[in-house]
């Protein structure tokens, strides 16, 4: 039944695991601990419902095959029944198997981030949430979970806004692909308006409209370029275990900072050398850290 469903649906995404890690749950009441607010789906009926939610909740450019759907269901069940940190680590590993299988989905990264967070691995959770944000920039639960992870790691204050963030105020409200589609549509509008201006009598008005659309097109193109630079050209990362940053790529070098970098500290990779990374930490500076204590994306 599921196989027929996935063949007929065409475009389907994967829904979130239903966890809000902040103190206010999806139901709106206060909680003293992290809450799982939905029960695991059981049996064939639950599996079909899961697939229906896949279709309705989040679309993506690829169709999850039967094996991918089964892997996702297995990860969901492991997450829902987890009782220890090791169980949540196993759930995160199962979500990674879905991603390694070629199915890239913001919802899978979101679920994986929830699993890492419940396992107490803040750095890995932040990395997963950041990857999820590239596809789900307006998801309020994702934003809330990422915010709590940053607060837990002590990095909430370090991630301030730049002047460009205020100029391009929509930058974090649209995904990379949505911005690319917007640029394409605006370019088509500019070309059509330019062509129409040669065929109608009210050319002056059309030229003014076209000039306004062209300005918006330029701004949208710059916005896409910013995303392209951050996603394609820049390697980001997070510390996953407390580590001492060094002034060089070896333990023999002196510490680069007065304090160790804690789990969840975010950075940008500047260069790589053997098993070491030269990183730049916002508000702190540059230093070298061992690869084993980092996750990069």
C-alpha positions, -999 to 999 in steps of 0.1 A, spaced: 0 0 0 28 24 9 47 16 -23 16 25 -44 11 56 -23 46 69 -29 44 61 -66 12 81 -70 21 111 -48 50 122 -69 65 148 -46 67 140 -9 87 153 21 92 139 56 74 154 86 91 164 118 94 142 148 71 164 168 94 177 195 96 212 208 127 216 230 118 249 245 98 253 277 65 259 259 52 229 241 31 228 209 0 225 231 8 258 247 14 248 283 45 251 303 67 221 309 98 216 331 114 192 306 115 185 269 82 171 257 74 146 229 39 158 220 27 131 197 26 93 201 45 70 176 25 58 147 19 21 148 12 -5 121 2 -2 85 -25 25 92 1 46 110 26 41 83 1 53 56 -8 83 78 29 91 81 32 90 43 1 113 39 17 137 63 48 135 42 29 148 12 10 175 30 36 189 54 68 194 34 75 189 -3 109 184 -18 125 179 -51 129 141 -48 105 113 -41 114 91 -11 114 55 -23 101 26 -2 134 19 15 139 55 24 104 57 39 111 26 60 143 39 72 126 72 83 99 53 100 125 32 119 143 64 130 110 79 141 101 48 162 136 47 177 132 84 186 97 80 201 106 50 223 141 63 233 147 63 270 184 71 272 211 93 256 224 62 237 189 56 223 187 91 210 222 88 195 209 57 177 179 76 164 203 104 151 224 78 133 193 63 117 182 98 104 218 101 90 213 69 71 182 85 54 204 115 45 233 93 33 209 75 11 206 107 -10 173 120 4 181 155 15 153 171 35 151 199 60 127 179 80 151 150 84 179 174 95 153 189 120 145 155 134 182 146 137 188 178 155 161 170 180 177 136 186 211 150 191 197 176 215 179 150 235 212 130 236 229 160 251 251 167 221 245 204 216 271 210 189 258 183 166 222 195 172 231 230 162 248 218 130 217 198 121 194 227 128 215 250 107 212 226 78 175 223 83 171 260 82 184 261 46 152 244 36 128 254 64 137 291 71 102 299 85 96 269 107 88 283 142 96 250 160 130 248 143 137 284 152 127 277 189 149 246 191 179 262 175 175 292 198 175 270 229 205 251 216 224 283 211 215 295 246 227 262 261 260 265 243 264 302 254 265 314 218 232 333 216 249 367 221 277 359 196 253 354 167 243 391 161 231 408 130 253 427 106 243 458 86 236 437 55 212 416 76 192 447 82 193 458 46 183 423 33 158 418 60 141 390 41 174 370 38 165 344 65 128 342 56 133 326 22 153 294 14 181 293 -11 159 277 -37 130 301 -31 153 331 -37 166 315 -69 130 310 -82 122 346 -72 152 359 -93 141 337 -122 105 351 -121 117 387 -117 140 383 -147 111 369 -168 90 399 -157 117 424 -167 121 408 -202 83 407 -207 79 443 -196 107 454 -219 91 435 -248 56 449 -240 71 484 -239 79 481 -276 44 471 -286 21 494 -266 14 531 -266 19 538 -229 56 530 -230 66 556 -203 46 540 -176 58 505 -185 94 517 -184 89 530 -149 74 498 -137 102 478 -154 128 500 -137 112 492 -103 111 455 -110 147 457 -122 158 472 -89 140 444 -70 157 419 -93 191 433 -85 184 431 -47 171 395 -51 202 385 -71 225 399 -44 205 380 -18 210 348 -38 247 356 -41 249 359 -3 234 325 2 256 310 -25 287 324 -7 275 310 27 264 276 14 287 268 -15 319 287 -7 320 287 31 325 257 54 308 261 88 311 240 118 305 235 155 325 221 184 312 188 197 334 183 227 352 208 249 385 215 233 415 238 237 421 259 205 458 261 196 480 286 178 490 259 154 479 226 140 494 204 168 489 198 206 524 212 212 513 248 203 502 272 230 465 278 236 450 304 213 424 316 238 421 320 275 393 294 278 384 261 261 358 261 234 327 244 247 303 220 230 281 240 206 306 268 198 301 277 161 329 286 137 339 291 101 367 270 87 396 290 73 420 262 63 427 225 70 459 208 78 461 170 84 438 163 113 434 200 123 412 229 113 420 265 115 388 282 125 374 317 131 350 321 160 329 352 160 338 375 188 368 355 199 393 351 171 412 324 151 427 292 163 434 255 155 412 226 167 414 189 161 390 175 136 378 148 160 362 175 182 343 192 154 314 187 130 315 206 97 289 213 70 
